[in-house]
Amino acid sequence: MKVTIVEDPHISETEISIVCAGMTDELNELVASLAAAELTFTGKKEKEFFFIPAKDIYYFESVDGAVFMYTANDTYEGTMKLYQVEERLKHTRFSRISKTVIVNLDKMVSIKRAESARLVATLVNKEKLVVSRQYVSKIKKTLGVS
C-alpha cells in the first residue's frame, strides 16, 4: 500500500482520499478506523460532563433506560439512547451484540461458543460479554469467523 501525504497550509479542512482498484476488507477496516477517530461521546460522571473519544470506549450498555459507556478505567452515563449511539457508530468498528450492548471490536481479543447458540466475547480488559443468538451470524460475518 502506498501512502502519500500532501501538506497545504491554505486548506481549511483535512481530506482523505483512497485510490484503489477495489475495496478490500483491509480498506474497509481502515475507513472504519478513520470514521471513529474523530467521534466523541458525552458522558456524565459525578455531575461532571466528559468528552470521551469513541476509540477509548470498550462498549455501550443500556440499563433501565440509561446508556452507560465503559472505558479502561471508568464508567460514564451517556446522553443518547442506544439506537442513537448505534446510528452515530455506523461504518465504524463498533457492532451491536445484543439488544442492550454495542461493543468496540478493536477492544475484543477473542470470541468462543457458549450455551444456547450464543457466543462469549472477551475484551482486552478480560471482561466477558455475551453475544445473543439474534446477533451471532452478524458478528461472525463481521469478524470473518465461520
N, C-alpha and C positions, 0 to 999 in steps of 0.2 A: 504494500500500500504506500502510495506516495503522498506526502503531506506538504502543502505549500501554505505559507503564511505571508500575507501582504499587509504591511503596516501603512496606514494612511491617516495622518492627524486631522484631515478635513472631514472625515465621515462622522455622523452623529450616532450611528447605531452599528454594532458589530453584526456582520452577516456571515453565516457559514454555508458554503455550497459543497455538495457532494457530487462529483462527476464519476459515474461508474457505468459499466456495461449492463449491469442489472443488480437489483437489490439482493443482498445475501443476508443470512442470519447474523453474521458479524456486523454488517452495516445497520441492520435493524436494531441491534443492541447498542451500537454507537449513537444512533439517533435517539433512542430511549434515554440513554445516559445524558445526552445533551439537553433533552427536554426537561429532565428532572433537575439538572444542575442549578438552575436559577429559581426553581419553585421553592417557596417558603410557606409555612402554615403558621397561623397564630394560635398559640396555646396559653392557657391560664394556669398559674400555679401560685397558690397562696396570695390571691388578689393582685398578682402582677402578671402582665402580659409579656410573652416572649415570642420572638420570630424564629422558628425552627426550620432550617433547610431540610427539604424532603430527603436528601441523601443521608441525613442523620437519624431519620425515623426508621425504627425496625418494623413497626406495624401500627395500624389504627384499629381500635376496637370500640364497638358500640355497646354500651352497658346502660340499661334503663333509660334510653333516650338520649344519653350523653355520649359523645365520641371522645375517646382518650387516645393520645399519641404516646408511644413508648420509644424512648431513645436508650442509649447505652446506660445512662445514669439517672434518668428522670422520667416521670410520667406527667403529662400535661393534659388538661381538659381542652378540647378543641372548640372552635366557634362555628363549625359547619356540621351538617348532617352527613352520615356516611355516604349516601348517594351523591352528595355534592363533592366530597373528597374523591370518590371514585371517578367522577367526571373530570375533575382537575388533573387526575393522575393518568388519564387516558394517554396511550402512547409512551408510557414510561415503564420502568422495571418494577412496578407495583402490580399486584394481582389480588383479586378477591379470592379467598379460600373458604369462606363460609358466609352465612347470612350476616354475621356480625364482625368479620375480620378482613382487613386488606393488609397484605404483607409486602415488604420490600424484598424482592427476590435477590437483591445483591447482599442481603443480610442472612440469607439461607445457606447453610452448609451441607445439609443432607435431607433426604426425604425417604420414608420407608412405608411399607404397607402396614395397616393396622386392622383391627377387627371391624366387622360390619362394612366392608368395602370402602373404608376411609384410608387416608394417609396421615402420617405424622411428620411434620416438617421441623427440623432442628435449626435454630438460628445460631449466629456466631457467639451469642452470649449463653449458649446451651439451653435456652428456653425452647420448649416444645409447643407447637401449635397444631391443632387438628384441622385437616382439610376435609370438609364434609363431602359426602357422596356426590352431592349435586355439582361440586366443583372439581372433582378428581380428574375427569377427562380433560377439562380445560387446562388445569395446572400441569398435567403430564404433557400435553401438547406444547404449552408454553416453554416448559423446561426441556423438551426433547427426550422425554422418558417414555418407554413403552410398557 
